[in-house]
Amino acid sequence: MTGPDTNTKTIYLDNAATSWPKPLAVVEAVTRFLVYCGGSSGRAGHRASRDAEQIVFTARTHIAKMLGVDDPHRVAACFNGTDALNIAIKGTLSEGDHVVCTAIDHNSVSRPLEAMAERGFITLTRIPVGENGCIDSADVGSAMTPATKLVTVCHASNVTGVIQPVVEVGKIVREHEAFFLVDAAQTAGVLSLNVEECKADLVAFPCHKSLLGPPGLGALYAGPRTNLRPFREGGTGADSENPVQPSELPTRLEAGSTNVAGWAGLCAAMAQLEPEKTLEHERGLLSQLTDSIANVEGIHLVGNPDHRQRVGVMCVNVDGYSPQEVAAILDESFDVAVRPGLHCAPYMHRALGTFPDGAVRIAPGPFTTSDQIARVSEALSQIAIVADGVSR
């Protein structure tokens, strides 16, 4: 997998937000579509439109294969991960339903659910996270009631990277005949997620993170047990005489023109993905960084230090500085890009004891090098030394 020559010295460690740089093949595929095709998928019978439709179908097929799904039409094209999660949540729930969520959840899950709970539309139970960074699947079982309609679990935390026991949770949810939604924002593209194995009815994720696609893409798998109400309604290209949104998948969930240029890029990215190799590479870099700062006074790893239990995400804090100050120094003095703050996961930071300031998130990608991590380690060490009042 080849990345483009970005002509920059920036060490980019914000891949948990969006991956960068993109593989060269992605850049070429997007450019090729815009220059030589440019049609709108499903909006006409001419060649450019048919070619665009084939691109989107190919992307669905890649995603379906990744999830172990036979029918690509159960994969809906979305605008991003937040869009996919909102479609899943609001298309599933009805007044009086009970939902089980977790302290690990991103605001893309928490905010829709909290808003519904505040207005009395649903009831909500949020289960805690343990000291190891994982939820206990037994807590999910204990939280279930006869009114439980939906259980949602983040496959891996976007704060600590710790992987959650979705297979065990899925079995419990299926036994209670509720629906199981997996937020795979940090795992799609690096971890195996077979929907039959984990009994997932709904899987939502962005396509611009570990899947290495362009921004503005997300996907939602809607399993055969689901019957989602449309979240957006409008033009579909086909069945235009129907006064309401068509019932067939994926059209039911895909009103409006889709980002075909982006899907062309995603097809190119997924053809080159090496999930196991990428995960091993990113875990190795985190292990290198953890080992190199372990004995530096004033630097603290947030969460579980075992990188074998996480994807390529970790957080640190430095005594004497806020996370925002550390990130600003890394950016301005060392040309290192990280993300400080609460990472849209306030309940997780409360559980970690890092609320309200949060932490400095470090998320390498497939093109991050060991030399770059060594430079980041040195930069953090210099920041910690200055904070301690010691000069070199």
SEFI-908867 format. One record per residue: residue in one letter; residue number from 1; x, y, z of N, C-alpha, C in turn. Coordinates in steps of 0.2 Angstrom, whole numbers. Example, Ala and Ser with C-alpha at 12.3 -4.5 7.8 and 13.67 -1.06 7.14 Angstrom:
2
 code pos    nx    ny    nz   cax   cay   caz    cx    cy    cz
    A   1    66   -28    39    62   -22    39    66   -16    39
    S   2    64   -11    35    68    -5    36    64     0    39
END
This chain:
392
 code pos    nx    ny    nz   cax   cay   caz    cx    cy    cz
    M   1     4    -6     0     0     0     0     4     6     0
    T   2     3    11    -5     8    16    -6     4    23    -4
    G   3     7    27     0     4    33     2     7    39    -3
    P   4     3    44    -4     6    49    -9    11    53    -6
    D   5    16    56   -10    21    61    -7    18    67    -5
    T   6    17    68     1    13    74     4    18    80     5
    N   7    24    79     4    29    85     4    28    89    11
    T   8    27    85    16    26    88    23    30    84    28
    K   9    33    88    33    36    85    38    32    83    44
    T  10    26    85    44    21    84    49    20    76    51
    I  11    21    75    57    19    68    60    12    68    62
    Y  12     8    65    58     1    65    59    -1    59    63
    L  13    -4    60    69    -6    55    74   -13    56    76
    D  14   -17    58    71   -24    59    72   -29    55    68
    N  15   -26    49    67   -30    44    62   -36    41    65
    A  16   -37    42    72   -44    40    75   -49    45    73
    A  17   -47    51    71   -52    56    68   -54    55    61
    T  18   -48    55    57   -48    53    50   -41    51    48
    S  19   -41    46    44   -34    43    42   -31    48    37
    W  20   -25    49    37   -21    53    33   -13    51    33
    P  21   -10    51    28   -12    52    21   -16    46    18
    K  22   -20    47    13   -23    42    10   -19    38     5
    P  23   -20    32     4   -16    28    -1   -16    32    -8
    L  24   -11    31   -12   -11    34   -18   -16    32   -23
    A  25   -18    26   -22   -23    23   -26   -30    26   -25
    V  26   -31    29   -19   -37    32   -17   -38    39   -21
    V  27   -32    43   -20   -32    49   -24   -33    48   -31
    E  28   -30    43   -34   -30    42   -41   -38    40   -43
    A  29   -41    36   -39   -48    34   -41   -53    39   -40
    V  30   -52    44   -35   -56    50   -35   -55    54   -41
    T  31   -49    55   -43   -48    60   -48   -50    57   -55
    R  32   -49    50   -56   -52    47   -62   -59    47   -62
    F  33   -63    47   -57   -70    47   -57   -72    54   -59
    L  34   -69    59   -56   -71    66   -57   -69    68   -64
    V  35   -64    66   -67   -61    68   -74   -65    64   -79
    Y  36   -66    57   -78   -68    53   -84   -75    50   -83
    C  37   -78    51   -77   -85    48   -76   -90    54   -74
    G  38   -90    55   -68   -94    61   -65  -102    60   -65
    G  39  -104    54   -66  -112    53   -66  -114    52   -59
    S  40  -121    53   -59  -124    52   -52  -128    45   -52
    S  41  -126    41   -47  -128    35   -47  -136    34   -46
    G  42  -139    30   -51  -146    28   -51  -150    34   -53
    R  43  -147    39   -56  -151    45   -58  -153    46   -66
    A  44  -150    41   -70  -151    41   -77  -149    35   -80
    G  45  -151    34   -86  -149    28   -90  -143    28   -94
    H  46  -139    34   -94  -133    35   -98  -127    31   -95
    R  47  -122    31   -99  -116    27   -97  -113    29   -90
    A  48  -112    36   -90  -109    39   -84  -113    37   -78
    S  49  -120    37   -78  -124    36   -72  -123    28   -71
    R  50  -123    24   -76  -123    17   -75  -116    15   -72
    D  51  -111    19   -74  -104    17   -71  -104    20   -64
    A  52  -107    25   -62  -107    28   -55  -111    23   -51
    E  53  -116    20   -53  -120    15   -50  -116     9   -48
    Q  54  -112     7   -53  -108     1   -52  -103     2   -47
    I  55  -100     8   -47   -95    10   -42   -98     9   -35
    V  56  -104    12   -34  -107    11   -27  -109     4   -25
    F  57  -111     0   -30  -112    -7   -29  -106   -11   -27
    T  58  -101    -9   -30   -94   -12   -29   -92   -11   -22
    A  59   -93    -4   -20   -92    -3   -13   -96    -6    -8
    R  60  -102    -7    -9  -107   -11    -5  -104   -18    -4
    T  61  -102   -21   -10  -100   -28   -10   -94   -29    -6
    H  62   -89   -24    -6   -83   -24    -2   -85   -24     5
    I  63   -89   -20     7   -91   -19    14   -95   -25    17
    A  64  -100   -28    12  -103   -34    14   -99   -40    15
    K  65   -94   -41    11   -89   -46    12   -85   -45    18
    M  66   -83   -39    20   -80   -38    26   -84   -40    32
    L  67   -90   -39    32   -95   -41    37   -97   -48    37
    G  68   -95   -52    32   -98   -58    31  -105   -59    29
    V  69  -107   -54    25  -114   -53    23  -115   -55    16
    D  70  -120   -59    14  -121   -61     7  -125   -56     3
    D  71  -129   -52     6  -133   -47     2  -130   -40     3
    P  72  -127   -38    -3  -124   -31    -2  -130   -25    -2
    H  73  -136   -27    -3  -141   -22    -3  -143   -20     4
    R  74  -140   -24     9  -141   -23    16  -136   -18    19
    V  75  -132   -15    14  -127   -10    16  -129    -4    13
    A  76  -131     1    18  -133     8    15  -128    13    15
    A  77  -127    17    10  -122    22     9  -125    28    13
    C  78  -120    30    18  -122    36    22  -117    41    22
    F  79  -118    47    25  -113    53    24  -107    52    29
    N  80  -108    49    34  -102    48    39  -105    43    44
    G  81  -101    41    49  -103    37    55  -108    39    59
    T  82  -109    46    60  -114    49    64  -121    48    61
    D  83  -121    49    54  -127    48    50  -129    41    51
    A  84  -124    36    50  -126    29    50  -129    27    57
    L  85  -126    30    62  -129    29    69  -136    32    70
    N  86  -137    38    68  -143    41    69  -149    37    65
    I  87  -147    35    59  -152    31    55  -154    25    59
    A  88  -149    21    61  -150    15    65  -154    16    71
    I  89  -152    21    75  -156    22    82  -163    25    81
    K  90  -163    30    77  -170    33    76  -175    29    71
    G  91  -172    25    67  -176    20    63  -178    14    67
    T  92  -175    13    73  -177     7    77  -182     8    82
    L  93  -181    14    86  -184    15    92  -191    18    91
    S  94  -196    16    96  -202    19    96  -204    21   103
    E  95  -209    25   104  -210    28   111  -211    22   116
    G  96  -208    23   122  -209    18   127  -203    13   127
    D  97  -199    13   122  -194     8   122  -189     9   127
    H  98  -185     4   129  -179     4   133  -173     3   129
    V  99  -168     6   131  -161     6   127  -156     5   133
    V 100  -151     0   131  -145    -1   135  -139     2   131
    C 101  -135     7   134  -129     9   131  -124     9   136
    T 102  -118    11   134  -112    11   139  -109    17   140
    A 103  -104    17   145  -100    23   146   -95    25   141
    I 104   -94    20   137   -89    20   131   -91    24   125
    D 105   -98    25   125  -101    28   119   -98    35   117
    H 106   -98    36   110   -96    42   107  -103    46   107
    N 107  -102    53   107  -108    57   107  -113    55   101
    S 108  -110    52    96  -115    51    90  -120    46    92
    V 109  -119    42    97  -124    37   100  -127    41   106
    S 110  -123    43   111  -125    46   117  -130    52   116
    R 111  -129    56   112  -133    62   111  -140    61   108
    P 112  -141    57   103  -148    55   101  -152    51   106
    L 113  -148    47   110  -152    43   115  -154    47   121
    E 114  -149    52   123  -150    56   129  -156    61   127
    A 115  -156    63   121  -162    68   119  -168    64   119
    M 116  -168    58   117  -175    54   117  -177    53   124
    A 117  -172    52   129  -173    50   136  -176    56   139
    E 118  -173    62   138  -175    69   141  -182    70   139
    R 119  -184    69   133  -191    71   132  -196    65   133
    G 120  -194    60   137  -198    54   139  -200    50   133
    F 121  -197    50   128  -198    45   122  -196    38   124
    I 122  -190    38   127  -187    31   128  -185    31   136
    T 123  -183    26   138  -179    25   145  -173    22   143
    L 124  -168    24   147  -161    23   145  -157    21   151
    T 125  -153    15   150  -148    13   155  -141    13   152
    R 126  -137    16   156  -130    16   153  -125    12   158
    I 127  -122     7   156  -118     3   160  -111     5   160
    P 128  -108     4   166  -101     7   167   -96     3   163
    V 129   -90     6   163   -84     2   161   -79     0   167
    G 130   -76    -6   166   -72    -8   171   -65    -5   171
    E 131   -61    -7   176   -54    -4   177   -50    -6   171
    N 132   -52   -12   168   -48   -14   162   -50   -11   156
    G 133   -55    -6   156   -57    -3   150   -62    -6   146
    C 134   -65   -12   149   -70   -15   145   -76   -15   149
    I 135   -82   -16   146   -88   -17   149   -89   -24   151
    D 136   -93   -26   156   -94   -33   158  -101   -35   154
    S 137  -100   -40   150  -106   -42   147  -112   -44   151
    A 138  -110   -46   158  -115   -48   162  -119   -42   164
    D 139  -116   -36   164  -120   -30   166  -125   -29   161
    V 140  -124   -30   155  -129   -29   149  -135   -34   151
    G 141  -133   -40   152  -139   -45   154  -143   -42   160
    S 142  -140   -39   165  -143   -37   171  -147   -31   169
    A 143  -145   -27   164  -149   -21   162  -155   -22   158
    M 144  -155   -28   155  -161   -29   150  -168   -30   154
    T 145  -173   -27   151  -180   -28   154  -184   -30   148
    P 146  -190   -32   150  -195   -34   144  -196   -28   139
    A 147  -195   -22   141  -196   -16   136  -189   -15   132
    T 148  -184   -18   133  -178   -17   130  -178   -18   122
    K 149  -177   -13   119  -178   -14   111  -171   -14   108
    L 150  -166   -10   111  -160    -9   108  -154    -9   113
    V 151  -149   -13   111  -143   -12   115  -137   -10   110
    T 152  -133    -5   112  -128    -2   108  -121    -3   111
    V 153  -116    -5   108  -110    -6   111  -105    -3   105
    C 154  -100     1   108   -94     3   104   -89    -3   103
    H 155   -87    -5    97   -83   -11    97   -76    -9   100
    A 156   -73    -3    99   -67    -1   103   -68     6   104
    S 157   -65     8   110   -66    15   113   -61    19   108
    N 158   -64    25   107   -60    30   103   -56    34   108
    V 159   -56    33   114   -52    36   119   -46    32   121
    T 160   -47    25   122   -42    21   124   -40    16   119
    G 161   -45    15   114   -43     9   109   -45     2   112
    V 162   -47     2   118   -49    -5   121   -55    -8   117
    I 163   -54   -15   115   -59   -18   112   -64   -21   116
    Q 164   -70   -21   115   -76   -23   119   -78   -30   117
    P 165   -81   -34   122   -83   -41   121   -90   -41   117
    V 166   -90   -39   110   -96   -39   106   -99   -46   105
    V 167   -95   -51   105   -98   -57   103  -102   -60   109
    E 168   -99   -59   115  -103   -61   121  -109   -57   122
    V 169  -109   -50   121  -114   -46   122  -120   -48   117
    G 170  -118   -49   111  -122   -51   105  -127   -57   107
    K 171  -123   -62   110  -127   -68   112  -132   -66   117
    I 172  -131   -62   122  -136   -60   127  -141   -56   124
    V 173  -140   -51   120  -145   -47   117  -150   -52   113
    R 174  -147   -56   109  -151   -61   105  -156   -65   109
    E 175  -153   -67   115  -157   -71   119  -163   -67   122
    H 176  -162   -61   122  -168   -57   125  -172   -54   119
    E 177  -170   -56   113  -174   -54   107  -174   -46   106
    A 178  -169   -43   108  -168   -36   107  -164   -35   100
    F 179  -163   -29    98  -158   -28    93  -152   -25    95
    F 180  -146   -27    92  -139   -26    94  -136   -22    89
    L 181  -134   -15    91  -131   -11    86  -123   -10    89
    V 182  -119   -11    84  -112   -11    85  -109    -5    82
    D 183  -106     0    85  -102     6    83   -95     4    81
    A 184   -94     3    75   -87     0    73   -83     6    70
    A 185   -84    12    73   -80    18    70   -72    16    70
    Q 186   -70    13    76   -63    13    76   -60     6    74
    T 187   -64     1    72   -62    -5    71   -63    -7    63
    A 188   -68    -4    60   -69    -6    53   -63    -5    49
    G 189   -60   -10    46   -54   -10    42   -48   -13    46
    V 190   -48   -14    53   -42   -17    56   -44   -23    60
    L 191   -51   -24    62   -53   -29    66   -58   -33    62
    S 192   -58   -40    63   -64   -44    60   -70   -42    64
    L 193   -76   -42    60   -82   -41    63   -87   -45    58
    N 194   -88   -51    60   -93   -55    57  -100   -54    60
    V 195  -105   -52    57  -111   -50    60  -115   -56    62
    E 196  -114   -62    59  -117   -68    62  -114   -70    68
    E 197  -107   -70    69  -103   -72    74  -105   -68    81
    C 198  -106   -61    80  -108   -57    85  -115   -55    86
    K 199  -119   -58    82  -126   -57    82  -128   -50    81
    A 200  -125   -46    77  -126   -39    76  -132   -38    71
    D 201  -137   -35    73  -142   -33    69  -141   -27    65
    L 202  -137   -22    68  -135   -16    65  -127   -15    66
    V 203  -124   -13    61  -117   -11    61  -116    -4    58
    A 204  -113     1    61  -112     7    59  -105    10    59
    F 205  -103    13    54   -96    15    54   -94    21    49
    P 206   -89    25    50   -87    29    45   -82    25    40
    C 207   -81    28    34   -77    24    29   -70    28    28
    H 208   -69    34    32   -63    38    31   -58    37    37
    K 209   -59    32    41   -54    31    46   -50    25    44
    S 210   -50    19    47   -46    13    46   -47    10    39
    L 211   -53    12    36   -55     9    29   -51    14    24
    L 212   -48    19    26   -44    24    22   -47    27    16
    G 213   -54    27    16   -58    31    11   -58    38    12
    P 214   -60    42     7   -61    49     8   -66    51    13
    P 215   -66    58    15   -71    60    20   -78    60    17
    G 216   -83    61    21   -90    61    19   -93    55    17
    L 217   -90    49    20   -93    42    19   -94    39    25
    G 218  -100    35    25  -101    31    31  -105    25    28
    A 219  -106    20    32  -110    14    30  -114    11    36
    L 220  -120     8    34  -124     5    39  -126    -2    37
    Y 221  -125    -7    40  -128   -13    39  -134   -14    43
    A 222  -139   -16    39  -146   -17    42  -148   -24    41
    G 223  -148   -28    46  -149   -36    46  -156   -38    45
    P 224  -157   -44    43  -164   -46    41  -169   -46    47
    R 225  -167   -45    53  -172   -44    58  -174   -37    59
    T 226  -171   -33    56  -173   -25    56  -178   -23    51
    N 227  -181   -18    53  -186   -15    48  -186    -7    49
    L 228  -180    -4    48  -179     3    50  -184     8    46
    R 229  -186    12    50  -190    18    47  -185    22    43
    P 230  -187    25    38  -183    30    34  -181    36    39
    F 231  -175    38    39  -172    43    43  -172    50    38
    R 232  -170    49    32  -171    54    27  -175    52    22
    E 233  -179    57    19  -184    55    13  -183    60     8
    G 234  -183    58     2  -182    62    -4  -181    58   -10
    G 235  -177    61   -15  -176    58   -21  -172    52   -21
    T 236  -174    47   -25  -170    40   -25  -168    38   -32
    G 237  -171    42   -37  -169    40   -44  -174    36   -47
    A 238  -175    30   -43  -180    25   -46  -187    26   -42
    D 239  -192    23   -44  -198    23   -40  -201    30   -39
    S 240  -200    34   -43  -201    41   -42  -209    43   -41
    E 241  -213    38   -44  -220    39   -43  -223    38   -36
    N 242  -219    34   -32  -221    33   -25  -221    39   -21
    P 243  -227    40   -18  -227    47   -14  -223    47    -7
    V 244  -221    41    -5  -217    40     1  -210    37    -1
    Q 245  -206    37     4  -199    33     3  -201    26     1
    P 246  -197    23    -4  -198    16    -6  -196    12     0
    S 247  -199     6     1  -198     1     6  -192    -3     5
    E 248  -189    -4    -1  -184    -8    -2  -177    -6     0
    L 249  -173   -10     2  -166    -8     4  -162    -9    -2
    P 250  -157    -4    -3  -155     1     2  -158     7     1
    T 251  -163     8    -4  -166    14    -6  -170    17     0
    R 252  -173    13     4  -176    16    10  -172    20    14
    L 253  -166    19    14  -161    23    19  -157    28    15
    E 254  -158    29     9  -153    33     5  -156    38     1
    A 255  -160    42     4  -163    48     0  -157    53    -2
    G 256  -157    56    -8  -152    61   -10  -147    57   -14
    S 257  -143    62   -18  -137    59   -22  -132    57   -17
    T 258  -128    52   -19  -123    50   -15  -116    52   -17
    N 259  -111    52   -13  -104    54   -15  -100    49   -19
    V 260  -102    48   -25   -99    43   -29   -91    44   -30
    A 261   -89    50   -30   -82    51   -30   -78    47   -24
    G 262   -82    48   -18   -79    46   -12   -79    38   -12
    W 263   -85    35   -15   -85    28   -15   -80    25   -20
    A 264   -79    29   -25   -73    26   -30   -67    26   -26
    G 265   -65    31   -22   -59    31   -18   -59    25   -13
    L 266   -65    24   -10   -66    18    -5   -65    12    -8
    C 267   -67    11   -14   -66     4   -18   -59     3   -19
    A 268   -55     8   -20   -48     8   -21   -44     6   -15
    A 269   -47     9    -9   -44     8    -3   -45     1     0
    M 270   -51    -1    -1   -53    -8     2   -49   -14    -2
    A 271   -48   -12    -8   -44   -17   -12   -37   -18   -10
    Q 272   -35   -13    -6   -28   -14    -4   -27   -15     4
    L 273   -33   -15     7   -32   -16    14   -29   -22    17
    E 274   -25   -21    22   -22   -27    25   -23   -27    33
    P 275   -29   -28    35   -31   -27    42   -26   -30    47
    E 276   -24   -36    46   -20   -39    51   -13   -36    52
    K 277   -10   -35    46    -4   -31    46    -4   -24    48
    T 278   -10   -21    47   -10   -14    49   -11   -14    57
    L 279   -15   -18    60   -16   -18    67   -10   -20    70
    E 280    -6   -25    68     0   -27    71     5   -21    71
    H 281     5   -17    65    10   -11    64     8    -6    69
    E 282     2    -4    70    -1     1    74     0    -1    82
    R 283    -1    -7    83     0    -9    90     8    -9    92
    G 284    12   -11    87    19   -10    88    21    -3    90
    L 285    19     1    86    21     8    87    18    11    94
    L 286    12     9    96    10    11   102    14     8   108
    S 287    16     2   107    20    -2   112    27     2   112
    Q 288    30     4   107    36     7   106    36    14   110
    L 289    30    18   109    29    24   112    28    23   120
    T 290    24    18   122    23    17   129    30    15   132
    D 291    34    11   129    40     9   132    45    15   133
    S 292    45    19   128    50    25   128    48    30   133
    I 293    42    31   135    40    36   140    38    33   147
    A 294    39    27   147    37    23   154    40    26   160
    N 295    47    28   159    51    30   165    52    38   165
    V 296    48    41   160    49    49   160    44    52   165
    E 297    47    55   170    43    58   176    38    63   173
    G 298    31    62   175    26    67   173    22    65   167
    I 299    24    60   164    20    58   158    15    52   160
    H 300     9    52   159     5    47   162     0    44   156
    L 301     1    37   155    -4    34   150   -11    33   153
    V 302   -16    35   149   -23    35   152   -26    28   149
    G 303   -28    24   154   -31    18   153   -27    12   153
    N 304   -29     6   150   -26     0   150   -20     0   146
    P 305   -14    -2   149    -7    -1   145    -6    -7   140
    D 306   -10   -12   140    -9   -18   136   -12   -17   129
    H 307    -7   -16   124    -9   -15   118   -12   -20   114
    R 308   -11   -27   116   -14   -32   113   -22   -32   114
    Q 309   -24   -28   118   -31   -28   119   -34   -21   116
    R 310   -31   -18   112   -33   -12   109   -32   -11   102
    V 311   -35    -7    98   -33    -5    92   -28     1    92
    G 312   -26     4    87   -21     9    87   -23    16    90
    V 313   -25    16    96   -27    22    99   -24    22   106
    M 314   -21    28   109   -20    28   116   -20    35   118
    C 315   -20    37   124   -20    43   127   -15    44   132
    V 316   -12    50   133    -8    52   138    -9    59   141
    N 317    -7    60   147    -7    67   149     0    69   152
    V 318     1    75   153     8    77   155     7    82   161
    D 319    10    81   167     9    85   173    11    92   171
    G 320     7    97   173     9   104   173     6   107   167
    Y 321     3   103   162     0   106   156    -7   103   155
    S 322   -11   107   152   -18   104   150   -17   100   144
    P 323   -21    96   142   -21    92   136   -20    97   130
    Q 324   -24   102   130   -24   107   125   -17   110   124
    E 325   -14   112   129    -7   115   129    -2   110   126
    V 326    -3   104   128     2    99   126     1    98   118
    A 327    -5    98   116    -6    97   109    -4   103   105
    A 328    -5   109   108    -2   115   104     5   115   104
    I 329     9   113   109    16   113   109    18   108   104
    L 330    15   102   104    17    97    99    16   100    92
    D 331    11   103    91     9   106    84    14   111    82
    E 332    15   116    86    19   122    85    26   121    85
    S 333    29   117    90    36   117    91    39   110    88
    F 334    35   105    87    37    99    84    34    96    78
    D 335    29   100    76    25    98    70    22    91    70
    V 336    19    90    76    16    83    78     8    85    78
    A 337     4    81    75    -3    82    75    -7    77    79
    V 338    -9    79    85   -13    75    89   -20    78    91
    R 339   -24    75    95   -30    78    97   -31    78   104
    P 340   -32    84   107   -33    84   114   -41    85   116
    G 341   -42    84   122   -49    85   124   -53    79   126
    L 342   -60    79   125   -64    74   128   -66    69   122
    H 343   -64    71   116   -65    66   110   -72    64   109
    C 344   -77    68   111   -84    67   110   -86    61   114
    A 345   -82    59   119   -84    54   123   -84    56   131
    P 346   -88    60   133   -87    63   140   -88    57   145
    Y 347   -93    53   144   -94    47   149   -88    43   150
    M 348   -84    42   145   -78    38   145   -73    42   149
    H 349   -72    48   148   -67    52   152   -69    53   159
    R 350   -76    53   161   -78    53   168   -76    47   171
    A 351   -76    41   167   -75    34   170   -67    34   171
    L 352   -63    37   167   -56    37   167   -53    42   172
    G 353   -57    47   175   -55    52   179   -51    58   176
    T 354   -52    58   169   -49    64   165   -54    69   163
    F 355   -60    69   166   -65    74   164   -64    80   169
    P 356   -64    86   167   -67    89   161   -62    91   155
    D 357   -55    90   157   -50    92   152   -49    87   147
    G 358   -50    81   149   -48    75   144   -41    73   144
    A 359   -39    72   138   -32    69   137   -29    70   130
    V 360   -23    69   129   -20    69   122   -20    63   119
    R 361   -24    62   114   -25    56   110   -20    55   104
    I 362   -17    49   104   -11    48    99   -14    42    95
    A 363   -15    43    89   -17    37    85   -13    37    78
    P 364    -8    32    78    -4    31    72    -9    28    67
    G 365    -6    28    61    -9    25    55    -4    20    51
    P 366    -7    17    46    -3    12    42     4    15    39
    F 367     4    22    38    10    25    35    14    28    41
    T 368    13    28    47    17    30    53    23    26    53
    T 369    29    29    54    35    25    55    37    25    62
    S 370    42    20    63    45    20    70    49    26    71
    D 371    52    29    66    56    35    67    52    41    70
    Q 372    46    41    67    42    46    69    39    46    76
    I 373    38    39    78    36    38    85    42    40    90
    A 374    48    38    88    54    40    92    54    48    93
    R 375    53    51    87    53    59    88    47    61    92
    V 376    41    58    92    36    60    97    38    59   104
    S 377    41    53   105    43    51   112    48    57   115
    E 378    52    59   110    57    64   112    54    70   114
    A 379    49    72   109    45    78   110    41    78   117
    L 380    38    73   118    34    72   125    39    73   131
    S 381    45    70   130    49    70   136    52    77   137
    Q 382    53    81   131    55    88   132    50    92   136
    I 383    44    91   134    38    94   137    38    93   144
    A 384    39    87   146    38    85   153    44    88   157
    I 385    50    88   154    56    90   158    55    98   159
    V 386    53   102   154    51   109   155    46   110   160
    A 387    41   106   160    36   106   165    38   105   172
    D 388    43   101   173    46   100   179    52   105   181
    G 389    53   110   177    57   115   179    64   113   177
    V 390    66   108   173    73   106   172    74   108   165
    S 391    80   111   163    82   112   157    88   108   155
    R 392    88   106   148    93   102   146   100   106   145
END
